[in-house]
Amino acid sequence: MPVDCPLEISHGLLPLQSGRLLAPTATLPAKERLGEQVLVAISDDDGQSWSHRVVFEDPDRRCGYFEQKLAEIAPGRVMATAWTVTLGDYADQHDSFTISNDGGLTWGPARSTGIKGQTMTPIPLGGDRLLVLYNRRYGDQGIVMCLVSFTDESWTVECEGLVYNAKSHHERAADLQSGIDELNAFAFGFPTAIQLRDGSFLATHWCVENDVCGIRWTRLRIDW
């Protein structure tokens, strides 16, 4: 990577239909600048050489981006999502998304999903539709699934429901002021999913129940 600092890697290599490899990461250059950039390394020769592009970076230096996820939504058309915070105090903002129409070489501006959701994973359903899994640590806490329609500029939640009800095991402390303080209290998160051969989706997430940390799975069928 073209930076000399610690990196957060929350998504494996994404192979595109063209054979191109995308490897995203967030930069952690200093205590007040965590998630300042999301970069993607790009290889068209099976990893022998790499170039680099910026996926997320706030031109006003106000926001940072964590736990990035990528998905190829059509050949050469890639979506990135990121948990979005304010730099310094790391207060949650609405999650962001951006789209590349040239296989990761250039990216549009960060757009709001309208979801205050922390870690978010998009799973393409074809066309302008997504299955989205995300963490909700406010109100009815848990792992949430939603069905989303989108354009390059907009994000519309069509349906939403809890996959995992965390509130029976954990409730966010009302007096938490800093996103850094909250890191020590996390008790669930990082939902991801893959589509199975029968068309259903197998989702996983981690959670802490009765002081035991483990991984749960949920099977979903989407009729939309």
C-alpha positions as CSV (number, residue, x, y, z in Angstrom):
1,M,0.0,0.0,0.0
2,P,1.2,3.5,-0.7
3,V,1.0,4.6,2.9
4,D,3.3,4.0,5.9
5,C,0.8,3.4,8.8
6,P,-1.3,0.7,10.3
7,L,-4.2,-0.6,8.2
8,E,-7.6,-2.0,8.9
9,I,-8.5,-4.9,6.6
10,S,-12.2,-5.9,6.8
11,H,-12.7,-7.4,3.4
12,G,-10.8,-10.1,1.5
13,L,-9.7,-9.9,-2.1
14,L,-12.6,-9.4,-4.4
15,P,-12.1,-11.0,-7.8
16,L,-14.1,-9.3,-10.5
17,Q,-15.6,-11.1,-13.5
18,S,-12.8,-9.6,-15.6
19,G,-10.2,-11.4,-13.5
20,R,-9.1,-8.1,-11.9
21,L,-8.4,-8.3,-8.1
22,L,-9.5,-5.6,-5.7
23,A,-8.0,-5.5,-2.1
24,P,-9.5,-2.7,0.1
25,T,-8.2,-1.3,3.3
26,A,-8.7,1.7,5.6
27,T,-5.8,3.8,6.9
28,L,-5.1,4.3,10.6
29,P,-2.4,7.0,10.6
30,A,-3.0,8.6,14.0
31,K,-5.3,8.5,17.0
32,E,-7.3,11.5,15.6
33,R,-7.3,10.2,12.0
34,L,-8.5,6.6,12.1
35,G,-10.2,5.7,8.9
36,E,-9.1,8.8,7.1
37,Q,-8.9,7.0,3.8
38,V,-10.2,3.8,2.3
39,L,-7.8,2.6,-0.4
40,V,-8.1,-0.2,-2.9
41,A,-5.1,-2.1,-4.4
42,I,-5.8,-3.3,-8.0
43,S,-4.1,-6.1,-9.8
44,D,-4.7,-7.3,-13.4
45,D,-1.9,-9.9,-13.4
46,D,-3.0,-12.2,-10.6
47,G,-1.2,-10.2,-7.9
48,Q,2.2,-9.8,-9.5
49,S,1.8,-6.0,-9.5
50,W,-0.5,-3.5,-8.0
51,S,-1.8,0.0,-8.5
52,H,-3.8,2.0,-5.9
53,R,-6.9,4.2,-5.8
54,V,-8.8,6.1,-3.1
55,V,-12.3,4.8,-2.5
56,F,-13.4,7.0,0.4
57,E,-11.9,10.3,1.7
58,D,-13.8,13.2,3.0
59,P,-12.4,16.4,1.3
60,D,-13.4,18.4,4.4
61,R,-11.4,16.0,6.7
62,R,-14.5,15.6,8.9
63,C,-15.4,12.0,8.4
64,G,-13.6,8.7,8.7
65,Y,-14.5,5.3,7.2
66,F,-14.3,1.8,8.8
67,E,-15.0,-1.8,7.9
68,Q,-15.3,-1.3,4.2
69,K,-17.1,-3.9,2.0
70,L,-17.0,-4.3,-1.8
71,A,-19.5,-6.0,-4.1
72,E,-19.5,-6.3,-7.9
73,I,-23.1,-5.4,-8.8
74,A,-22.7,-5.8,-12.6
75,P,-19.6,-6.6,-14.7
76,G,-17.0,-3.9,-13.9
77,R,-19.5,-2.0,-11.7
78,V,-18.5,-2.1,-8.1
79,M,-20.2,-0.8,-4.9
80,A,-18.3,0.0,-1.7
81,T,-19.9,0.6,1.7
82,A,-18.3,1.9,4.9
83,W,-19.3,2.5,8.5
84,T,-18.9,6.3,8.7
85,V,-17.8,8.3,11.8
86,T,-16.6,11.8,12.7
87,L,-12.8,11.9,13.0
88,G,-11.5,12.5,16.5
89,D,-14.5,11.5,18.6
90,Y,-15.7,8.8,16.3
91,A,-19.4,9.5,16.6
92,D,-21.5,7.4,14.2
93,Q,-22.9,9.0,11.1
94,H,-25.1,7.5,8.4
95,D,-23.2,4.7,6.6
96,S,-21.8,5.7,3.2
97,F,-21.7,4.1,-0.2
98,T,-20.0,4.8,-3.5
99,I,-19.9,3.2,-6.9
100,S,-17.2,2.6,-9.5
101,N,-18.2,2.0,-13.1
102,D,-14.7,1.1,-14.3
103,G,-13.7,-1.8,-12.1
104,G,-12.4,0.2,-9.2
105,L,-10.2,2.7,-11.1
106,T,-12.4,5.7,-10.2
107,W,-15.0,6.2,-7.6
108,G,-17.9,8.6,-7.2
109,P,-18.4,10.8,-4.1
110,A,-19.5,9.2,-0.8
111,R,-23.3,9.1,-0.6
112,S,-25.4,8.6,2.5
113,T,-27.4,5.4,2.9
114,G,-29.6,7.1,5.5
115,I,-28.8,4.2,7.9
116,K,-26.9,4.8,11.1
117,G,-25.7,1.2,11.0
118,Q,-22.0,0.7,11.6
119,T,-20.7,-2.4,9.8
120,M,-22.6,-2.9,6.6
121,T,-22.4,-5.6,3.9
122,P,-24.2,-5.3,0.5
123,I,-25.1,-8.5,-1.4
124,P,-26.2,-8.0,-5.0
125,L,-29.6,-9.3,-6.0
126,G,-29.4,-8.2,-9.7
127,G,-30.2,-4.9,-11.3
128,D,-30.7,-2.1,-8.9
129,R,-31.5,-4.3,-5.9
130,L,-29.5,-5.4,-2.8
131,L,-29.8,-7.5,0.3
132,V,-28.0,-5.5,3.0
133,L,-26.9,-6.7,6.4
134,Y,-25.8,-4.3,9.1
135,N,-25.2,-3.7,12.8
136,R,-27.7,-1.6,14.7
137,R,-26.5,-0.5,18.1
138,Y,-29.3,2.0,18.8
139,G,-32.9,1.3,19.8
140,D,-33.8,-2.3,18.8
141,Q,-30.3,-3.5,18.7
142,G,-29.1,-6.4,16.6
143,I,-28.2,-7.6,13.2
144,V,-30.6,-6.1,10.6
145,M,-31.4,-7.2,7.1
146,C,-32.9,-4.8,4.6
147,L,-33.9,-4.9,0.9
148,V,-32.5,-1.8,-0.9
149,S,-32.9,-0.3,-4.3
150,F,-30.2,2.2,-5.4
151,T,-28.8,4.4,-8.1
152,D,-25.4,6.0,-8.3
153,E,-26.7,8.9,-6.1
154,S,-29.6,7.4,-4.0
155,W,-30.3,4.5,-1.6
156,T,-33.9,3.5,-0.7
157,V,-34.8,0.9,1.9
158,E,-37.8,-1.1,0.7
159,C,-38.1,-3.5,3.6
160,E,-36.3,-4.1,6.9
161,G,-36.3,-6.6,9.8
162,L,-34.1,-8.0,12.6
163,V,-32.1,-11.2,11.9
164,Y,-30.6,-11.3,15.4
165,N,-32.1,-9.7,18.4
166,A,-29.2,-8.6,20.5
167,K,-31.1,-6.5,23.1
168,S,-32.0,-9.6,25.0
169,H,-28.3,-10.1,25.7
170,H,-26.8,-6.6,25.5
171,E,-28.0,-3.0,25.6
172,R,-25.9,0.0,24.7
173,A,-25.0,2.1,27.7
174,A,-27.0,5.4,27.6
175,D,-24.0,7.4,28.9
176,L,-21.5,6.4,26.2
177,Q,-20.1,9.6,24.7
178,S,-17.3,8.4,22.5
179,G,-17.1,5.8,19.7
180,I,-13.8,4.7,21.1
181,D,-15.3,4.0,24.5
182,E,-18.0,1.9,22.8
183,L,-15.5,-0.4,21.1
184,N,-14.9,-2.1,24.5
185,A,-18.6,-2.8,24.9
186,F,-19.4,-4.3,21.5
187,A,-21.2,-7.6,21.8
188,F,-22.2,-8.5,18.2
189,G,-21.4,-7.5,14.7
190,F,-19.7,-8.0,11.3
191,P,-22.6,-9.6,9.4
192,T,-21.8,-11.1,6.0
193,A,-23.6,-13.5,3.6
194,I,-23.1,-15.7,0.5
195,Q,-25.8,-17.0,-1.9
196,L,-26.2,-20.8,-2.0
197,R,-27.0,-22.9,-5.0
198,D,-30.7,-23.1,-4.2
199,G,-30.9,-19.2,-4.2
200,S,-31.1,-18.8,-0.5
201,F,-28.5,-16.8,1.5
202,L,-26.3,-18.0,4.4
203,A,-25.5,-15.2,6.8
204,T,-23.1,-15.2,9.7
205,H,-22.2,-12.8,12.5
206,W,-20.3,-12.9,15.8
207,C,-21.9,-12.3,19.2
208,V,-21.3,-12.5,22.9
209,E,-24.0,-14.3,24.9
210,N,-23.7,-15.0,28.6
211,D,-20.0,-14.0,28.4
212,V,-19.3,-16.5,25.7
213,C,-18.2,-15.2,22.2
214,G,-19.2,-17.3,19.2
215,I,-20.5,-17.2,15.7
216,R,-24.2,-17.6,14.7
217,W,-25.7,-18.3,11.3
218,T,-29.0,-17.4,9.7
219,R,-30.5,-18.7,6.5
220,L,-32.5,-16.3,4.4
221,R,-34.8,-16.6,1.4
222,I,-35.5,-13.4,-0.6
223,D,-38.8,-13.2,-2.5
224,W,-38.6,-9.8,-4.2
